[in-house]
Each structure stands twice: as structure tokens, then as C-alpha cells.
Amino acid sequence: SGVKGIALNLENENVGIVVFGSDTAIKEGDLVKRTGSIVDVPAGKAMLGRVVDALGVPIDGRGALSDHERRRVEVKAPGIIERKSVHEPMQTGLKAVDSLVPIGRGQRELIIGDRQTGKTAIAIDTILNQKQMNAKAAAQAHSESEKLYCIYVAIGQKRSTVAQLVQILSEANAMEYSILVAATASDPAPLQFLAPYSGCTMGEYFRDNGMHALIVYDDLSKQAVAYRQMSLLLRRPPGREAFPGDVFYLHSRLLERAAKRSDQTGGGSLTALPVIETQAGDVSAYIPTNVISITDGQICLETELFYRGIRPAINVGLSVSRVGS
């Protein structure tokens, strides 16, 4: 049937494979072949302005991708020697963020809050506000070291929401420096699990070539749910809240790839804005505490402030930016 999958369980007698795509065409007795390769996705400037799925296949109906390279989805994060402390500001264009919880290029800042508190709005506004910064950078000679490319990863969102987002970015001419990776709610769990890694790989192309990129994961709670679903189907032992034991590693290996590179390795950076949705304002639940401990600070949003008309609804007491320099 041509459906691809990834082998996650290797037993003596059998192999546990999760399928990227529809499982309706698969039946008992079908032949399964190895590709002999590890999951890779396209990366490069050809991706800018495009909407792709978790495997990097365009879904915007604008034909195939032009010249691009392929990069492995799962790579190790840069080591200590290859890094530099975060020192350049990454302006979001939101006064509440830039003045109280400033974010640097190469930082990981969590956006956390209940549903309908404007988490996505902060991320989208940040992407839209790069328009003026990038236009200013383009006028300078060394524009590549100033410009900020944006990647937005939509995980488990409604297709209508993603379409609306594409429209907003297109109308503001923000798609020219953005990539959209979408694994919608109707996509199988393995694709929702893979999407953040695919987006990160596309961002690493800019980071490793001396450029700067911003990646938004919206949201990692849904990725954890998709991963829990896969793990339970693979019969892995469940832990707290039925999540598997390596759910911390799921997020840590993703977010550690956002880094500021040293001048010897090109000086590029990848800034991450992961989003986590809390239930009834409970920041001390399992996944929120995990991601808070991995990131370099968080922006806490509250429903009460939102309804009082304070938008962005940032709780200044709980929001911090933890950068060393």
C-alpha cells in the first residue's frame, strides 16, 4: 500500500511499528519492507512560505518543493563547546513580554495557560512582528545575521484553525519568512508525535548555517497525548497520568536542540516558544512541570486577567525569563 512507518519496538519475535498515514489499506499477511533509512525531512530556504505535513510533504497545493536538502529528524543537540550564552535579544513586539520577560536568541521560553487565554495569539503576534525587523535587516549589508526566520508547528489543531492561520500570515506577508508544519487533529498519532521534530530539523538548517530562526510548538500537551496513545498501543508500561516513563525525554531532547551556537560554529541560533495548555490553571501537573524544568523561563497566562481585558493576560508574578548572561 506504500504507507510508511517507524519501528519503535524491537522484540525477539516481532517488531512494533507505528504507521505514518491511514491504516485502512493494511491487512494481515501484507509484505512489510525496510527502507534502510531513518526518518528524514526536507530543509532549506525552499521551505519558506510553504505549508507541509509532519513528513515534510507540501499540503498547500502549490506543487513540489524546489531545491532542498534532506536532514535527519532525530539528531543530537549541540554540545557545550559548540554553544555560546544567549546575548542577542529576540524582540516579540509585545511590550509586556519585551520589558518584563525578555527573550534572547537561542532561548527556550514556555508559553503556558488554560485554553482560550491567548497563548497562540502571543506566538502569532511574535511571528507577525518580525515583519518590520526583517525588512529593516534586509536594508543592511549583513542581513542574514539579523533576520529571523519563523517556523510554526501546529500539533493536533483543527484544520479550520490551521487554514485561518495561513490566511492571517499570508495577508500580513509573513509567509515569506515562515514555514508551517501541520499535524492536524485528524492525522494519526505518530504524525502528531513527529511534527515537532520535523519542524525543529527545518529550524536547525538555519541555526547551523549562521542564521537565526524562531520555532513555535503549538502545543506540546497534544504531542504528549499522542505519544501516550502510541506507547500504550505498543504495550509500554504506563507511569504517572498513564504517560510512559520517557515522556520527559520526549520533550527534553526536542527543546535542547534550540540553542545559540558559538562564533566558531557560525553563530546561528534557534529560539523555541513551546506552548503548554493547563487544565484549570494547574501549573503543577505532570507535563507542565516537566516542560517548565526544561525551558529557560515561562510566560504564564491567566483566564481571569484575560476576562478583565488585560491582554496579553500575563501573570507577571509567575512569568520569568531565566537566561544566564
C-alpha positions as a Markdown table, in Angstrom:
| # | Residue | x | y | z |
|---|---|---|---|---|
| 1 | Ser | 0.0 | 0.0 | 0.0 |
| 2 | Gly | 3.1 | 2.3 | 0.2 |
| 3 | Val | 2.3 | 3.5 | 3.7 |
| 4 | Lys | 5.5 | 4.3 | 5.7 |
| 5 | Gly | 6.0 | 3.7 | 9.4 |
| 6 | Ile | 8.7 | 3.8 | 12.1 |
| 7 | Ala | 9.9 | 0.8 | 14.1 |
| 8 | Leu | 9.7 | 1.7 | 17.8 |
| 9 | Asn | 9.7 | -1.8 | 19.4 |
| 10 | Leu | 12.3 | -4.4 | 18.6 |
| 11 | Glu | 11.5 | -7.8 | 20.2 |
| 12 | Asn | 13.0 | -11.2 | 19.6 |
| 13 | Glu | 9.9 | -12.5 | 17.7 |
| 14 | Asn | 8.3 | -9.3 | 16.4 |
| 15 | Val | 8.7 | -5.6 | 15.6 |
| 16 | Gly | 6.3 | -2.9 | 16.8 |
| 17 | Ile | 5.8 | -0.3 | 14.1 |
| 18 | Val | 3.7 | 2.8 | 14.2 |
| 19 | Val | 2.2 | 3.9 | 10.9 |
| 20 | Phe | 2.5 | 7.4 | 9.3 |
| 21 | Gly | -0.8 | 7.5 | 7.5 |
| 22 | Ser | -4.0 | 5.6 | 7.1 |
| 23 | Asp | -4.1 | 2.1 | 8.4 |
| 24 | Thr | -7.2 | 1.1 | 6.4 |
| 25 | Ala | -5.2 | -0.3 | 3.5 |
| 26 | Ile | -3.1 | -2.5 | 5.7 |
| 27 | Lys | -4.3 | -6.1 | 6.2 |
| 28 | Glu | -3.0 | -9.3 | 7.7 |
| 29 | Gly | -0.4 | -11.1 | 5.6 |
| 30 | Asp | 0.8 | -7.9 | 3.8 |
| 31 | Leu | 4.5 | -7.7 | 3.0 |
| 32 | Val | 6.5 | -5.1 | 5.1 |
| 33 | Lys | 9.9 | -4.0 | 3.8 |
| 34 | Arg | 12.6 | -2.0 | 5.5 |
| 35 | Thr | 13.6 | 1.3 | 3.8 |
| 36 | Gly | 17.0 | 1.0 | 5.5 |
| 37 | Ser | 16.9 | 4.7 | 6.4 |
| 38 | Ile | 16.0 | 6.8 | 9.4 |
| 39 | Val | 13.1 | 9.3 | 9.1 |
| 40 | Asp | 14.3 | 12.5 | 7.3 |
| 41 | Val | 12.6 | 15.7 | 6.1 |
| 42 | Pro | 13.4 | 18.4 | 3.6 |
| 43 | Ala | 15.1 | 21.5 | 4.9 |
| 44 | Gly | 16.3 | 24.7 | 3.3 |
| 45 | Lys | 15.1 | 28.1 | 2.1 |
| 46 | Ala | 12.9 | 26.4 | -0.4 |
| 47 | Met | 10.6 | 25.6 | 2.5 |
| 48 | Leu | 9.8 | 29.2 | 3.3 |
| 49 | Gly | 6.2 | 30.2 | 2.5 |
| 50 | Arg | 5.1 | 26.6 | 2.4 |
| 51 | Val | 2.7 | 24.5 | 4.5 |
| 52 | Val | 3.9 | 20.9 | 5.0 |
| 53 | Asp | 2.8 | 17.9 | 6.9 |
| 54 | Ala | 4.9 | 16.1 | 9.6 |
| 55 | Leu | 7.0 | 14.3 | 6.9 |
| 56 | Gly | 7.7 | 17.5 | 5.0 |
| 57 | Val | 5.3 | 16.8 | 2.2 |
| 58 | Pro | 3.6 | 20.0 | 0.9 |
| 59 | Ile | -0.1 | 20.2 | 1.7 |
| 60 | Asp | -0.7 | 23.7 | 0.3 |
| 61 | Gly | -1.4 | 22.6 | -3.2 |
| 62 | Arg | 1.4 | 24.6 | -4.7 |
| 63 | Gly | 3.4 | 21.7 | -6.2 |
| 64 | Ala | 6.6 | 20.0 | -5.1 |
| 65 | Leu | 9.4 | 21.7 | -3.2 |
| 66 | Ser | 12.3 | 23.2 | -5.2 |
| 67 | Asp | 15.9 | 22.7 | -4.4 |
| 68 | His | 16.3 | 21.5 | -0.8 |
| 69 | Glu | 18.5 | 19.1 | 1.3 |
| 70 | Arg | 17.2 | 16.3 | 3.4 |
| 71 | Arg | 18.1 | 16.2 | 7.1 |
| 72 | Arg | 17.5 | 13.5 | 9.8 |
| 73 | Val | 14.6 | 14.2 | 12.1 |
| 74 | Glu | 16.3 | 12.9 | 15.3 |
| 75 | Val | 19.7 | 14.4 | 15.8 |
| 76 | Lys | 21.7 | 15.1 | 19.0 |
| 77 | Ala | 21.6 | 18.6 | 20.4 |
| 78 | Pro | 24.7 | 20.7 | 20.1 |
| 79 | Gly | 27.3 | 20.1 | 22.8 |
| 80 | Ile | 28.6 | 22.5 | 25.5 |
| 81 | Ile | 31.7 | 23.6 | 23.5 |
| 82 | Glu | 29.6 | 24.4 | 20.4 |
| 83 | Arg | 27.3 | 26.8 | 22.4 |
| 84 | Lys | 27.5 | 30.4 | 23.4 |
| 85 | Ser | 25.5 | 32.1 | 26.1 |
| 86 | Val | 22.3 | 33.9 | 25.0 |
| 87 | His | 23.1 | 37.6 | 24.5 |
| 88 | Glu | 21.1 | 38.9 | 21.5 |
| 89 | Pro | 17.6 | 40.0 | 22.1 |
| 90 | Met | 14.7 | 38.4 | 20.2 |
| 91 | Gln | 12.0 | 41.1 | 20.1 |
| 92 | Thr | 8.5 | 39.9 | 20.2 |
| 93 | Gly | 7.0 | 43.3 | 19.7 |
| 94 | Leu | 4.8 | 42.8 | 22.7 |
| 95 | Lys | 5.7 | 45.4 | 25.4 |
| 96 | Ala | 4.6 | 43.1 | 28.3 |
| 97 | Val | 7.0 | 40.4 | 27.1 |
| 98 | Asp | 9.9 | 42.5 | 25.9 |
| 99 | Ser | 10.0 | 44.7 | 29.1 |
| 100 | Leu | 9.3 | 42.1 | 31.8 |
| 101 | Val | 10.3 | 38.7 | 30.5 |
| 102 | Pro | 12.8 | 39.5 | 27.7 |
| 103 | Ile | 13.7 | 36.6 | 25.4 |
| 104 | Gly | 17.1 | 36.1 | 23.8 |
| 105 | Arg | 18.0 | 34.4 | 20.5 |
| 106 | Gly | 18.7 | 30.8 | 21.4 |
| 107 | Gln | 16.5 | 30.8 | 24.5 |
| 108 | Arg | 13.5 | 28.5 | 25.2 |
| 109 | Glu | 10.6 | 30.3 | 26.6 |
| 110 | Leu | 7.4 | 28.4 | 27.5 |
| 111 | Ile | 4.0 | 29.9 | 26.9 |
| 112 | Ile | 1.6 | 28.3 | 29.4 |
| 113 | Gly | -2.0 | 28.8 | 30.3 |
| 114 | Asp | -5.5 | 27.5 | 30.1 |
| 115 | Arg | -7.5 | 27.2 | 26.9 |
| 116 | Gln | -8.6 | 30.5 | 25.4 |
| 117 | Thr | -6.1 | 32.7 | 27.2 |
| 118 | Gly | -4.3 | 33.9 | 24.1 |
| 119 | Lys | -1.3 | 31.5 | 24.0 |
| 120 | Thr | -1.3 | 31.1 | 20.3 |
| 121 | Ala | -2.0 | 34.9 | 19.9 |
| 122 | Ile | 1.3 | 35.7 | 21.6 |
| 123 | Ala | 3.2 | 33.3 | 19.3 |
| 124 | Ile | 1.5 | 34.5 | 16.1 |
| 125 | Asp | 2.0 | 38.2 | 17.1 |
| 126 | Thr | 5.7 | 37.4 | 17.6 |
| 127 | Ile | 5.9 | 36.0 | 14.1 |
| 128 | Leu | 3.9 | 38.9 | 12.5 |
| 129 | Asn | 6.1 | 41.5 | 14.4 |
| 130 | Gln | 9.2 | 40.1 | 12.8 |
| 131 | Lys | 8.0 | 41.6 | 9.5 |
| 132 | Gln | 9.3 | 45.1 | 10.3 |
| 133 | Met | 12.5 | 43.7 | 11.9 |
| 134 | Asn | 13.3 | 41.6 | 8.8 |
| 135 | Ala | 12.5 | 44.5 | 6.5 |
| 136 | Lys | 15.0 | 46.6 | 8.5 |
| 137 | Ala | 17.6 | 43.8 | 8.4 |
| 138 | Ala | 17.1 | 43.4 | 4.6 |
| 139 | Ala | 18.2 | 47.0 | 4.1 |
| 140 | Gln | 21.6 | 46.2 | 5.8 |
| 141 | Ala | 24.6 | 44.5 | 4.2 |
| 142 | His | 24.8 | 41.6 | 6.7 |
| 143 | Ser | 21.1 | 40.9 | 6.7 |
| 144 | Glu | 21.3 | 37.2 | 7.3 |
| 145 | Ser | 22.8 | 37.7 | 10.7 |
| 146 | Glu | 19.9 | 39.9 | 11.8 |
| 147 | Lys | 17.0 | 38.3 | 10.0 |
| 148 | Leu | 14.7 | 35.9 | 12.0 |
| 149 | Tyr | 13.0 | 33.1 | 10.1 |
| 150 | Cys | 9.9 | 31.6 | 11.7 |
| 151 | Ile | 8.6 | 28.1 | 11.9 |
| 152 | Tyr | 5.2 | 27.3 | 13.3 |
| 153 | Val | 4.3 | 23.7 | 14.2 |
| 154 | Ala | 0.6 | 23.0 | 14.7 |
| 155 | Ile | 0.0 | 19.8 | 16.6 |
| 156 | Gly | -3.4 | 18.3 | 16.9 |
| 157 | Gln | -5.3 | 21.5 | 15.9 |
| 158 | Lys | -8.4 | 21.8 | 13.8 |
| 159 | Arg | -7.9 | 22.1 | 10.1 |
| 160 | Ser | -10.0 | 25.2 | 10.1 |
| 161 | Thr | -7.7 | 26.8 | 12.7 |
| 162 | Val | -4.6 | 26.0 | 10.6 |
| 163 | Ala | -6.3 | 27.4 | 7.4 |
| 164 | Gln | -7.2 | 30.5 | 9.3 |
| 165 | Leu | -3.6 | 30.9 | 10.5 |
| 166 | Val | -2.3 | 30.5 | 6.9 |
| 167 | Gln | -4.7 | 33.3 | 5.9 |
| 168 | Ile | -3.5 | 35.6 | 8.7 |
| 169 | Leu | 0.2 | 35.1 | 7.9 |
| 170 | Ser | -0.4 | 35.4 | 4.1 |
| 171 | Glu | -2.4 | 38.7 | 4.4 |
| 172 | Ala | 0.4 | 40.2 | 6.5 |
| 173 | Asn | 3.0 | 39.0 | 4.0 |
| 174 | Ala | 4.6 | 37.0 | 6.9 |
| 175 | Met | 4.7 | 33.7 | 5.0 |
| 176 | Glu | 7.7 | 34.8 | 3.0 |
| 177 | Tyr | 9.9 | 34.2 | 6.1 |
| 178 | Ser | 7.8 | 31.4 | 7.7 |
| 179 | Ile | 7.3 | 27.7 | 7.4 |
| 180 | Leu | 4.2 | 26.0 | 8.7 |
| 181 | Val | 4.3 | 22.3 | 9.8 |
| 182 | Ala | 0.8 | 20.9 | 10.4 |
| 183 | Ala | -0.2 | 17.6 | 12.0 |
| 184 | Thr | -3.9 | 18.2 | 12.5 |
| 185 | Ala | -6.3 | 16.5 | 14.9 |
| 186 | Ser | -7.4 | 14.1 | 12.2 |
| 187 | Asp | -3.9 | 13.0 | 11.5 |
| 188 | Pro | -2.7 | 9.7 | 13.1 |
| 189 | Ala | -0.9 | 10.0 | 16.5 |
| 190 | Pro | 2.6 | 9.1 | 15.0 |
| 191 | Leu | 2.4 | 12.2 | 12.8 |
| 192 | Gln | 1.4 | 14.4 | 15.7 |
| 193 | Phe | 4.3 | 12.9 | 17.7 |
| 194 | Leu | 6.8 | 13.5 | 14.8 |
| 195 | Ala | 5.7 | 17.0 | 13.7 |
| 196 | Pro | 7.7 | 19.0 | 16.4 |
| 197 | Tyr | 10.9 | 17.1 | 15.5 |
| 198 | Ser | 10.3 | 17.8 | 11.8 |
| 199 | Gly | 9.9 | 21.5 | 12.4 |
| 200 | Cys | 12.9 | 21.5 | 14.7 |
| 201 | Thr | 15.0 | 19.9 | 11.9 |
| 202 | Met | 13.9 | 22.6 | 9.5 |
| 203 | Gly | 14.9 | 25.2 | 12.0 |
| 204 | Glu | 18.3 | 23.6 | 12.6 |
| 205 | Tyr | 19.1 | 24.2 | 8.9 |
| 206 | Phe | 19.1 | 28.0 | 9.7 |
| 207 | Arg | 20.8 | 27.6 | 13.1 |
| 208 | Asp | 23.7 | 25.5 | 11.6 |
| 209 | Asn | 24.2 | 27.9 | 8.7 |
| 210 | Gly | 24.8 | 31.0 | 10.8 |
| 211 | Met | 21.2 | 32.3 | 10.5 |
| 212 | His | 18.6 | 32.8 | 13.2 |
| 213 | Ala | 15.2 | 31.0 | 13.5 |
| 214 | Leu | 12.2 | 31.0 | 15.8 |
| 215 | Ile | 10.1 | 27.9 | 16.3 |
| 216 | Val | 6.7 | 27.7 | 17.9 |
| 217 | Tyr | 5.4 | 24.3 | 19.1 |
| 218 | Asp | 1.6 | 24.7 | 19.5 |
| 219 | Asp | 1.2 | 22.7 | 21.6 |
| 220 | Leu | 3.3 | 20.1 | 23.3 |
| 221 | Ser | 0.5 | 18.9 | 25.6 |
| 222 | Lys | -1.1 | 17.4 | 22.5 |
| 223 | Gln | 2.2 | 15.8 | 21.4 |
| 224 | Ala | 2.5 | 14.2 | 24.8 |
| 225 | Val | -1.1 | 12.8 | 24.5 |
| 226 | Ala | -0.3 | 11.4 | 21.0 |
| 227 | Tyr | 2.9 | 9.8 | 22.4 |
| 228 | Arg | 0.9 | 8.3 | 25.3 |
| 229 | Gln | -1.5 | 6.8 | 22.8 |
| 230 | Met | 1.3 | 5.3 | 20.8 |
| 231 | Ser | 3.1 | 3.9 | 23.9 |
| 232 | Leu | 0.0 | 2.3 | 25.3 |
| 233 | Leu | -0.7 | 0.7 | 22.0 |
| 234 | Leu | 2.9 | -0.6 | 21.9 |
| 235 | Arg | 2.2 | -2.1 | 25.4 |
| 236 | Arg | 4.9 | 0.0 | 27.2 |
| 237 | Pro | 4.3 | 0.3 | 30.9 |
| 238 | Pro | 2.4 | 3.4 | 31.9 |
| 239 | Gly | 3.6 | 5.8 | 34.6 |
| 240 | Arg | 2.0 | 8.9 | 36.2 |
| 241 | Glu | -1.2 | 10.0 | 34.4 |
| 242 | Ala | -0.7 | 7.0 | 32.2 |
| 243 | Phe | 2.1 | 8.7 | 30.4 |
| 244 | Pro | 5.1 | 6.5 | 29.5 |
| 245 | Gly | 8.3 | 6.7 | 31.6 |
| 246 | Asp | 10.3 | 8.6 | 28.9 |
| 247 | Val | 7.8 | 11.4 | 28.3 |
| 248 | Phe | 10.3 | 13.8 | 29.9 |
| 249 | Tyr | 12.9 | 12.7 | 27.4 |
| 250 | Leu | 10.4 | 13.2 | 24.6 |
| 251 | His | 10.3 | 17.0 | 25.4 |
| 252 | Ser | 13.9 | 17.4 | 26.7 |
| 253 | Arg | 15.6 | 16.0 | 23.5 |
| 254 | Leu | 13.4 | 18.3 | 21.4 |
| 255 | Leu | 13.9 | 21.5 | 23.4 |
| 256 | Glu | 17.6 | 21.0 | 23.9 |
| 257 | Arg | 18.1 | 21.4 | 20.2 |
| 258 | Ala | 17.1 | 25.1 | 20.4 |
| 259 | Ala | 20.5 | 26.8 | 21.1 |
| 260 | Lys | 22.8 | 29.7 | 20.4 |
| 261 | Arg | 25.8 | 28.5 | 18.5 |
| 262 | Ser | 29.3 | 29.8 | 19.2 |
| 263 | Asp | 31.1 | 32.1 | 16.8 |
| 264 | Gln | 33.4 | 29.2 | 15.7 |
| 265 | Thr | 30.4 | 27.2 | 14.6 |
| 266 | Gly | 28.7 | 30.1 | 12.7 |
| 267 | Gly | 26.9 | 31.9 | 15.5 |
| 268 | Gly | 23.4 | 30.9 | 14.4 |
| 269 | Ser | 20.6 | 30.4 | 16.8 |
| 270 | Leu | 17.2 | 28.6 | 17.2 |
| 271 | Thr | 14.8 | 30.1 | 19.7 |
| 272 | Ala | 11.9 | 27.9 | 20.9 |
| 273 | Leu | 8.5 | 29.0 | 22.1 |
| 274 | Pro | 6.8 | 25.8 | 23.3 |
| 275 | Val | 3.1 | 26.1 | 24.3 |
| 276 | Ile | 1.5 | 24.0 | 27.0 |
| 277 | Glu | -2.2 | 24.0 | 27.8 |
| 278 | Thr | -3.0 | 23.6 | 31.5 |
| 279 | Gln | -6.3 | 22.3 | 33.0 |
| 280 | Ala | -8.0 | 24.7 | 35.3 |
| 281 | Gly | -4.8 | 26.7 | 35.9 |
| 282 | Asp | -2.9 | 23.7 | 37.3 |
| 283 | Val | 0.8 | 24.5 | 36.6 |
| 284 | Ser | 1.9 | 21.7 | 38.9 |
| 285 | Ala | 0.5 | 18.9 | 36.7 |
| 286 | Tyr | 2.9 | 16.3 | 35.2 |
| 287 | Ile | 3.6 | 17.7 | 31.7 |
| 288 | Pro | 3.6 | 21.4 | 32.7 |
| 289 | Thr | 6.2 | 20.8 | 35.5 |
| 290 | Asn | 8.4 | 18.7 | 33.1 |
| 291 | Val | 8.5 | 21.4 | 30.4 |
| 292 | Ile | 8.9 | 24.3 | 32.9 |
| 293 | Ser | 12.0 | 22.5 | 34.2 |
| 294 | Ile | 13.4 | 22.1 | 30.7 |
| 295 | Thr | 12.8 | 25.6 | 29.4 |
| 296 | Asp | 14.6 | 28.9 | 30.3 |
| 297 | Gly | 11.6 | 30.6 | 31.7 |
| 298 | Gln | 7.8 | 30.8 | 31.1 |
| 299 | Ile | 5.1 | 33.3 | 30.3 |
| 300 | Cys | 2.1 | 32.4 | 32.4 |
| 301 | Leu | -1.3 | 33.4 | 31.1 |
| 302 | Glu | -4.5 | 33.5 | 33.2 |
| 303 | Thr | -8.2 | 33.3 | 32.3 |
| 304 | Glu | -9.1 | 35.9 | 35.0 |
| 305 | Leu | -6.8 | 38.5 | 33.6 |
| 306 | Phe | -8.0 | 37.7 | 30.1 |
| 307 | Tyr | -11.6 | 38.3 | 31.0 |
| 308 | Arg | -10.7 | 41.6 | 32.8 |
| 309 | Gly | -9.5 | 42.8 | 29.5 |
| 310 | Ile | -5.7 | 42.6 | 30.3 |
| 311 | Arg | -4.3 | 41.2 | 27.1 |
| 312 | Pro | -1.8 | 39.6 | 26.7 |
| 313 | Ala | -3.1 | 38.1 | 30.0 |
| 314 | Ile | 0.4 | 37.7 | 31.5 |
| 315 | Asn | 0.7 | 36.9 | 35.2 |
| 316 | Val | 3.8 | 39.0 | 36.0 |
| 317 | Gly | 4.4 | 37.2 | 39.3 |
| 318 | Leu | 4.7 | 33.7 | 37.8 |
| 319 | Ser | 6.4 | 34.7 | 34.5 |
| 320 | Val | 10.2 | 34.7 | 34.4 |
| 321 | Ser | 13.0 | 34.7 | 31.9 |
| 322 | Arg | 16.0 | 32.6 | 33.0 |
| 323 | Val | 19.0 | 33.4 | 30.8 |
| 324 | Gly | 22.4 | 33.2 | 32.3 |
| 325 | Ser | 24.1 | 36.1 | 30.7 |
